[in-house]
Amino acid sequence: LGGERQRGGGSTVPPCPPTTCLPAQTGYFQEMVKAECHFLNGTERVRFVVRDIYNRQQDVHFDSDVGYYVADTPLGEPDAKYWNSQTDILEQRRAEVDTYCRHNYGVGTPFTVERRVQPKVRVSPMQSSSLPQTDRLVCYVTGFYPAEIEVKWFKNGQEETERVVSTDVIQNGDWTYQVLVMLETAPQRGDTYACQVEHVSLQHPVTQHWGKAPPCPAPWGG
């Protein structure tokens, strides 16, 4: 590696030690450098971690809470020793808590941390192929951001917990998410059901109702 390789957001990858760069070999080899910013309560406390990974194995890493490089394998020991001997590299890594993490937090906050998209909620009955009647209700919750969400089922006003099955929260690929939450039940006339959704984008929970109307009363005889 000749000199430092520039990475996005101002973080750079230091050159490998002159005596430890791997010689050219035939075949496929992968080297990856992963930079992580961990935030607590906004930018009140920030931790910066850089991981050097070779062929899917982490060999050496820098942790701002420690302040220097630590080898994870024998292959990473020469790198850690060399980079820890370079004062300018260590000073840059320690400073990247501000120049990389806090800087990018400020740039990205409007469309990441502060972004809010309200979910759409729909309830539909389903039936197994082997049964003639409905045996489950599905609550479709779609198009929301961020991913954290809470979905509850209620039957006749009481929360149902034992017969509830949920998918994982799924990415839609457009910075929104969806989740399906199923309630295994055999609805009877007069039963009422409700799917309740709580999300940070909502001032109040959203509730979607579903129910079978009770039979109509017999007309008065004359």
ABEGO torsion letter per residue (X at the ends): XBEBBBBBGGBBBBBBBAAABBBBBBEBBBBBBBBBBBBBGEAABBBBBBBBBBGGBBABBBBAAAGBBBBABAAAAAAAAAAAABAAAAAAAAAAAAAAAAAAAAAAAAAAAABBBBBBBBBBBBBBAABABBABBBBBBBGBOBABBBBBBBBGGBBBAAABBBBBBBBAGAGBBBBBBBBBBBBBBGBBBBBBBBBAABABBBBBBBBBBBBBBBBBBX
